[in-house]
Amino acid sequence: MTTNDARDTFGTLLQRNSGIVFKVANSYARDIDDRAELAQEIAAQLWHAYPNDDPMRRFSTWMYRIALNVAISHLRHLELRRRHDAVPLDDALHDVVDGNAADPEQQQRLHLLQGFIARQPPLDRALLLLYLEERPQREIADILGITESNVSTKIGRLKQRIRDEFR
């Protein structure tokens, strides 16, 4: 495949799966400028890693893995630079969930969940993002580089923490 063909193929795949980049950037960046910077960094790292993409695996799984690794590295860099423990999600949950909440009670529940997610460590935040997107456990394990049983255990623990927090 020529460089131009690879660039065109990659561009098409990136466009088709652009929602992944935006979801991850919205979940890991503080404001609109940080989100745009993170999305650009994710795209650049995807292009850099593209020659190593395994065509036998789903592109979206590979893309999630790269995007989340870049986002977690970005978050760690910001934490070191800003000496903060948490980076708020702002309205990221609303960007991930299709449409706005219909009623004030539902908006309040979304706001509480958003706050809960923002307080989680990067790996748990990534796990919640993928779980809320209803990705299969096998795919979540592939993306995060952990076992399926670890995914199941972590999801169970996160669900229990959510139940405990929102009683």
Rosetta constraint file for C-alpha pairs under 8 A:
AtomPair CA 1 CA 5 HARMONIC 5.94 0.50
AtomPair CA 1 CA 6 HARMONIC 6.19 0.50
AtomPair CA 2 CA 6 HARMONIC 6.12 0.50
AtomPair CA 3 CA 7 HARMONIC 6.03 0.50
AtomPair CA 4 CA 8 HARMONIC 6.10 0.50
AtomPair CA 5 CA 9 HARMONIC 6.05 0.50
AtomPair CA 6 CA 10 HARMONIC 5.92 0.50
AtomPair CA 7 CA 11 HARMONIC 5.94 0.50
AtomPair CA 8 CA 12 HARMONIC 6.19 0.50
AtomPair CA 9 CA 13 HARMONIC 6.26 0.50
AtomPair CA 10 CA 14 HARMONIC 5.94 0.50
AtomPair CA 10 CA 47 HARMONIC 7.35 0.50
AtomPair CA 10 CA 50 HARMONIC 7.52 0.50
AtomPair CA 11 CA 15 HARMONIC 6.03 0.50
AtomPair CA 12 CA 16 HARMONIC 6.10 0.50
AtomPair CA 13 CA 17 HARMONIC 6.17 0.50
AtomPair CA 13 CA 59 HARMONIC 7.80 0.50
AtomPair CA 14 CA 18 HARMONIC 5.52 0.50
AtomPair CA 14 CA 43 HARMONIC 7.94 0.50
AtomPair CA 17 CA 21 HARMONIC 7.57 0.50
AtomPair CA 17 CA 60 HARMONIC 6.76 0.50
AtomPair CA 18 CA 22 HARMONIC 6.50 0.50
AtomPair CA 19 CA 23 HARMONIC 5.98 0.50
AtomPair CA 20 CA 24 HARMONIC 6.15 0.50
AtomPair CA 20 CA 60 HARMONIC 7.83 0.50
AtomPair CA 20 CA 63 HARMONIC 7.63 0.50
AtomPair CA 20 CA 64 HARMONIC 6.65 0.50
AtomPair CA 20 CA 67 HARMONIC 7.85 0.50
AtomPair CA 21 CA 25 HARMONIC 6.02 0.50
AtomPair CA 21 CA 39 HARMONIC 5.93 0.50
AtomPair CA 21 CA 42 HARMONIC 6.88 0.50
AtomPair CA 21 CA 43 HARMONIC 7.55 0.50
AtomPair CA 21 CA 64 HARMONIC 7.94 0.50
AtomPair CA 21 CA 67 HARMONIC 6.54 0.50
AtomPair CA 22 CA 26 HARMONIC 5.87 0.50
AtomPair CA 22 CA 39 HARMONIC 6.53 0.50
AtomPair CA 23 CA 27 HARMONIC 6.12 0.50
AtomPair CA 23 CA 92 HARMONIC 7.59 0.50
AtomPair CA 23 CA 95 HARMONIC 7.24 0.50
AtomPair CA 23 CA 96 HARMONIC 5.97 0.50
AtomPair CA 24 CA 28 HARMONIC 6.22 0.50
AtomPair CA 24 CA 67 HARMONIC 6.73 0.50
AtomPair CA 24 CA 68 HARMONIC 6.59 0.50
AtomPair CA 24 CA 71 HARMONIC 6.98 0.50
AtomPair CA 25 CA 29 HARMONIC 5.76 0.50
AtomPair CA 25 CA 35 HARMONIC 5.19 0.50
AtomPair CA 25 CA 36 HARMONIC 7.56 0.50
AtomPair CA 25 CA 38 HARMONIC 5.76 0.50
AtomPair CA 25 CA 39 HARMONIC 5.54 0.50
AtomPair CA 25 CA 71 HARMONIC 6.90 0.50
AtomPair CA 26 CA 30 HARMONIC 7.88 0.50
AtomPair CA 26 CA 35 HARMONIC 5.98 0.50
AtomPair CA 26 CA 89 HARMONIC 7.04 0.50
AtomPair CA 26 CA 91 HARMONIC 7.98 0.50
AtomPair CA 26 CA 92 HARMONIC 4.98 0.50
AtomPair CA 26 CA 95 HARMONIC 7.36 0.50
AtomPair CA 27 CA 89 HARMONIC 5.62 0.50
AtomPair CA 27 CA 92 HARMONIC 5.49 0.50
AtomPair CA 27 CA 93 HARMONIC 7.45 0.50
AtomPair CA 27 CA 129 HARMONIC 7.94 0.50
AtomPair CA 28 CA 35 HARMONIC 7.71 0.50
AtomPair CA 28 CA 71 HARMONIC 6.10 0.50
AtomPair CA 28 CA 72 HARMONIC 7.49 0.50
AtomPair CA 28 CA 75 HARMONIC 6.61 0.50
AtomPair CA 28 CA 87 HARMONIC 7.31 0.50
AtomPair CA 28 CA 89 HARMONIC 6.72 0.50
AtomPair CA 29 CA 34 HARMONIC 5.45 0.50
AtomPair CA 29 CA 35 HARMONIC 5.02 0.50
AtomPair CA 29 CA 38 HARMONIC 7.08 0.50
AtomPair CA 29 CA 75 HARMONIC 7.48 0.50
AtomPair CA 29 CA 87 HARMONIC 7.14 0.50
AtomPair CA 29 CA 88 HARMONIC 7.81 0.50
AtomPair CA 29 CA 89 HARMONIC 6.93 0.50
AtomPair CA 30 CA 34 HARMONIC 6.11 0.50
AtomPair CA 30 CA 35 HARMONIC 6.93 0.50
AtomPair CA 30 CA 87 HARMONIC 6.10 0.50
AtomPair CA 30 CA 88 HARMONIC 6.03 0.50
AtomPair CA 30 CA 89 HARMONIC 6.26 0.50
AtomPair CA 30 CA 90 HARMONIC 6.76 0.50
AtomPair CA 31 CA 35 HARMONIC 6.04 0.50
AtomPair CA 31 CA 90 HARMONIC 7.52 0.50
AtomPair CA 32 CA 36 HARMONIC 6.14 0.50
AtomPair CA 33 CA 37 HARMONIC 6.15 0.50
AtomPair CA 34 CA 38 HARMONIC 5.98 0.50
AtomPair CA 35 CA 39 HARMONIC 6.01 0.50
AtomPair CA 36 CA 40 HARMONIC 6.15 0.50
AtomPair CA 37 CA 41 HARMONIC 6.18 0.50
AtomPair CA 38 CA 42 HARMONIC 6.06 0.50
AtomPair CA 38 CA 71 HARMONIC 6.94 0.50
AtomPair CA 38 CA 74 HARMONIC 7.34 0.50
AtomPair CA 39 CA 43 HARMONIC 6.21 0.50
AtomPair CA 40 CA 44 HARMONIC 6.16 0.50
AtomPair CA 41 CA 45 HARMONIC 6.11 0.50
AtomPair CA 41 CA 70 HARMONIC 7.47 0.50
AtomPair CA 42 CA 46 HARMONIC 6.04 0.50
AtomPair CA 42 CA 66 HARMONIC 7.40 0.50
AtomPair CA 42 CA 67 HARMONIC 5.43 0.50
AtomPair CA 42 CA 70 HARMONIC 6.07 0.50
AtomPair CA 42 CA 71 HARMONIC 7.49 0.50
AtomPair CA 43 CA 47 HARMONIC 6.23 0.50
AtomPair CA 44 CA 48 HARMONIC 6.16 0.50
AtomPair CA 45 CA 49 HARMONIC 6.04 0.50
AtomPair CA 45 CA 66 HARMONIC 7.35 0.50
AtomPair CA 45 CA 70 HARMONIC 7.58 0.50
AtomPair CA 46 CA 50 HARMONIC 5.77 0.50
AtomPair CA 46 CA 63 HARMONIC 7.00 0.50
AtomPair CA 46 CA 66 HARMONIC 6.54 0.50
AtomPair CA 46 CA 67 HARMONIC 7.53 0.50
AtomPair CA 47 CA 51 HARMONIC 7.89 0.50
AtomPair CA 49 CA 53 HARMONIC 6.87 0.50
AtomPair CA 53 CA 59 HARMONIC 7.76 0.50
AtomPair CA 53 CA 62 HARMONIC 7.21 0.50
AtomPair CA 55 CA 59 HARMONIC 7.36 0.50
AtomPair CA 57 CA 61 HARMONIC 7.37 0.50
AtomPair CA 57 CA 62 HARMONIC 7.35 0.50
AtomPair CA 58 CA 62 HARMONIC 6.60 0.50
AtomPair CA 59 CA 63 HARMONIC 5.95 0.50
AtomPair CA 60 CA 64 HARMONIC 6.01 0.50
AtomPair CA 61 CA 65 HARMONIC 6.30 0.50
AtomPair CA 61 CA 139 HARMONIC 6.59 0.50
AtomPair CA 61 CA 142 HARMONIC 7.23 0.50
AtomPair CA 61 CA 143 HARMONIC 5.88 0.50
AtomPair CA 62 CA 66 HARMONIC 6.38 0.50
AtomPair CA 62 CA 143 HARMONIC 6.78 0.50
AtomPair CA 63 CA 67 HARMONIC 5.99 0.50
AtomPair CA 64 CA 68 HARMONIC 5.88 0.50
AtomPair CA 64 CA 143 HARMONIC 6.08 0.50
AtomPair CA 65 CA 69 HARMONIC 6.15 0.50
AtomPair CA 65 CA 142 HARMONIC 7.70 0.50
AtomPair CA 65 CA 143 HARMONIC 4.37 0.50
AtomPair CA 65 CA 144 HARMONIC 6.25 0.50
AtomPair CA 66 CA 70 HARMONIC 6.16 0.50
AtomPair CA 67 CA 71 HARMONIC 6.05 0.50
AtomPair CA 68 CA 72 HARMONIC 5.96 0.50
AtomPair CA 68 CA 126 HARMONIC 6.91 0.50
AtomPair CA 68 CA 144 HARMONIC 7.98 0.50
AtomPair CA 69 CA 73 HARMONIC 6.14 0.50
AtomPair CA 70 CA 74 HARMONIC 6.00 0.50
AtomPair CA 71 CA 75 HARMONIC 6.04 0.50
AtomPair CA 72 CA 76 HARMONIC 6.15 0.50
AtomPair CA 72 CA 122 HARMONIC 6.10 0.50
AtomPair CA 72 CA 123 HARMONIC 7.91 0.50
AtomPair CA 73 CA 77 HARMONIC 6.14 0.50
AtomPair CA 74 CA 78 HARMONIC 6.25 0.50
AtomPair CA 75 CA 79 HARMONIC 6.08 0.50
AtomPair CA 75 CA 87 HARMONIC 7.78 0.50
AtomPair CA 75 CA 122 HARMONIC 7.92 0.50
AtomPair CA 76 CA 80 HARMONIC 6.19 0.50
AtomPair CA 77 CA 81 HARMONIC 6.10 0.50
AtomPair CA 78 CA 82 HARMONIC 5.74 0.50
AtomPair CA 78 CA 83 HARMONIC 7.73 0.50
AtomPair CA 78 CA 84 HARMONIC 7.97 0.50
AtomPair CA 79 CA 83 HARMONIC 5.14 0.50
AtomPair CA 79 CA 84 HARMONIC 5.14 0.50
AtomPair CA 79 CA 85 HARMONIC 6.43 0.50
AtomPair CA 79 CA 86 HARMONIC 7.55 0.50
AtomPair CA 80 CA 84 HARMONIC 7.40 0.50
AtomPair CA 86 CA 118 HARMONIC 6.87 0.50
AtomPair CA 86 CA 119 HARMONIC 6.24 0.50
AtomPair CA 87 CA 118 HARMONIC 6.68 0.50
AtomPair CA 88 CA 115 HARMONIC 7.58 0.50
AtomPair CA 88 CA 118 HARMONIC 5.27 0.50
AtomPair CA 88 CA 119 HARMONIC 7.78 0.50
AtomPair CA 89 CA 93 HARMONIC 7.35 0.50
AtomPair CA 89 CA 114 HARMONIC 6.90 0.50
AtomPair CA 89 CA 115 HARMONIC 7.65 0.50
AtomPair CA 89 CA 117 HARMONIC 7.93 0.50
AtomPair CA 89 CA 118 HARMONIC 5.66 0.50
AtomPair CA 91 CA 95 HARMONIC 6.60 0.50
AtomPair CA 92 CA 96 HARMONIC 6.29 0.50
AtomPair CA 92 CA 114 HARMONIC 7.86 0.50
AtomPair CA 93 CA 97 HARMONIC 6.04 0.50
AtomPair CA 93 CA 110 HARMONIC 7.44 0.50
AtomPair CA 93 CA 114 HARMONIC 6.04 0.50
AtomPair CA 94 CA 98 HARMONIC 7.21 0.50
AtomPair CA 94 CA 99 HARMONIC 7.10 0.50
AtomPair CA 94 CA 100 HARMONIC 6.38 0.50
AtomPair CA 94 CA 110 HARMONIC 7.99 0.50
AtomPair CA 95 CA 99 HARMONIC 7.85 0.50
AtomPair CA 100 CA 107 HARMONIC 7.84 0.50
AtomPair CA 101 CA 106 HARMONIC 5.70 0.50
AtomPair CA 101 CA 107 HARMONIC 5.17 0.50
AtomPair CA 101 CA 110 HARMONIC 7.77 0.50
AtomPair CA 102 CA 106 HARMONIC 6.71 0.50
AtomPair CA 102 CA 107 HARMONIC 7.36 0.50
AtomPair CA 103 CA 107 HARMONIC 6.24 0.50
AtomPair CA 104 CA 108 HARMONIC 6.10 0.50
AtomPair CA 105 CA 109 HARMONIC 6.35 0.50
AtomPair CA 106 CA 110 HARMONIC 6.21 0.50
AtomPair CA 107 CA 111 HARMONIC 6.12 0.50
AtomPair CA 108 CA 112 HARMONIC 6.20 0.50
AtomPair CA 109 CA 113 HARMONIC 6.16 0.50
AtomPair CA 110 CA 114 HARMONIC 5.98 0.50
AtomPair CA 111 CA 115 HARMONIC 6.27 0.50
AtomPair CA 112 CA 116 HARMONIC 6.25 0.50
AtomPair CA 113 CA 117 HARMONIC 6.16 0.50
AtomPair CA 114 CA 118 HARMONIC 6.18 0.50
AtomPair CA 115 CA 119 HARMONIC 6.47 0.50
AtomPair CA 116 CA 120 HARMONIC 6.81 0.50
AtomPair CA 116 CA 162 HARMONIC 7.59 0.50
AtomPair CA 117 CA 125 HARMONIC 5.94 0.50
AtomPair CA 117 CA 128 HARMONIC 7.42 0.50
AtomPair CA 118 CA 125 HARMONIC 7.35 0.50
AtomPair CA 120 CA 124 HARMONIC 5.87 0.50
AtomPair CA 120 CA 125 HARMONIC 5.62 0.50
AtomPair CA 121 CA 125 HARMONIC 6.11 0.50
AtomPair CA 122 CA 126 HARMONIC 6.17 0.50
AtomPair CA 123 CA 127 HARMONIC 6.15 0.50
AtomPair CA 123 CA 144 HARMONIC 7.84 0.50
AtomPair CA 124 CA 128 HARMONIC 6.08 0.50
AtomPair CA 124 CA 154 HARMONIC 7.77 0.50
AtomPair CA 124 CA 158 HARMONIC 7.96 0.50
AtomPair CA 125 CA 129 HARMONIC 6.18 0.50
AtomPair CA 126 CA 130 HARMONIC 6.29 0.50
AtomPair CA 126 CA 144 HARMONIC 7.96 0.50
AtomPair CA 127 CA 131 HARMONIC 6.00 0.50
AtomPair CA 127 CA 140 HARMONIC 7.16 0.50
AtomPair CA 127 CA 144 HARMONIC 7.77 0.50
AtomPair CA 127 CA 151 HARMONIC 7.77 0.50
AtomPair CA 127 CA 155 HARMONIC 7.57 0.50
AtomPair CA 128 CA 132 HARMONIC 5.87 0.50
AtomPair CA 128 CA 155 HARMONIC 7.70 0.50
AtomPair CA 129 CA 133 HARMONIC 6.29 0.50
AtomPair CA 130 CA 134 HARMONIC 6.45 0.50
AtomPair CA 130 CA 135 HARMONIC 5.66 0.50
AtomPair CA 130 CA 140 HARMONIC 6.52 0.50
AtomPair CA 131 CA 135 HARMONIC 5.75 0.50
AtomPair CA 131 CA 136 HARMONIC 7.85 0.50
AtomPair CA 131 CA 140 HARMONIC 7.72 0.50
AtomPair CA 131 CA 155 HARMONIC 7.93 0.50
AtomPair CA 135 CA 139 HARMONIC 6.43 0.50
AtomPair CA 135 CA 140 HARMONIC 6.41 0.50
AtomPair CA 136 CA 140 HARMONIC 6.31 0.50
AtomPair CA 137 CA 141 HARMONIC 6.05 0.50
AtomPair CA 137 CA 148 HARMONIC 5.97 0.50
AtomPair CA 137 CA 151 HARMONIC 6.51 0.50
AtomPair CA 137 CA 152 HARMONIC 7.17 0.50
AtomPair CA 138 CA 142 HARMONIC 6.24 0.50
AtomPair CA 138 CA 148 HARMONIC 5.67 0.50
AtomPair CA 139 CA 143 HARMONIC 6.09 0.50
AtomPair CA 140 CA 144 HARMONIC 6.03 0.50
AtomPair CA 140 CA 148 HARMONIC 7.74 0.50
AtomPair CA 140 CA 151 HARMONIC 7.16 0.50
AtomPair CA 141 CA 145 HARMONIC 5.58 0.50
AtomPair CA 141 CA 146 HARMONIC 4.92 0.50
AtomPair CA 141 CA 147 HARMONIC 5.38 0.50
AtomPair CA 141 CA 148 HARMONIC 5.26 0.50
AtomPair CA 141 CA 150 HARMONIC 7.93 0.50
AtomPair CA 141 CA 151 HARMONIC 6.19 0.50
AtomPair CA 142 CA 146 HARMONIC 6.81 0.50
AtomPair CA 142 CA 147 HARMONIC 7.82 0.50
AtomPair CA 146 CA 150 HARMONIC 6.38 0.50
AtomPair CA 146 CA 151 HARMONIC 6.99 0.50
AtomPair CA 147 CA 151 HARMONIC 6.36 0.50
AtomPair CA 148 CA 152 HARMONIC 6.22 0.50
AtomPair CA 149 CA 153 HARMONIC 6.11 0.50
AtomPair CA 150 CA 154 HARMONIC 6.00 0.50
AtomPair CA 151 CA 155 HARMONIC 6.02 0.50
AtomPair CA 152 CA 156 HARMONIC 6.16 0.50
AtomPair CA 153 CA 157 HARMONIC 6.24 0.50
AtomPair CA 154 CA 158 HARMONIC 6.06 0.50
AtomPair CA 155 CA 159 HARMONIC 6.07 0.50
AtomPair CA 156 CA 160 HARMONIC 6.27 0.50
AtomPair CA 157 CA 161 HARMONIC 6.22 0.50
AtomPair CA 158 CA 162 HARMONIC 6.15 0.50
AtomPair CA 159 CA 163 HARMONIC 6.19 0.50
AtomPair CA 160 CA 164 HARMONIC 6.08 0.50
AtomPair CA 161 CA 165 HARMONIC 6.01 0.50
AtomPair CA 162 CA 166 HARMONIC 6.13 0.50
AtomPair CA 163 CA 167 HARMONIC 6.16 0.50
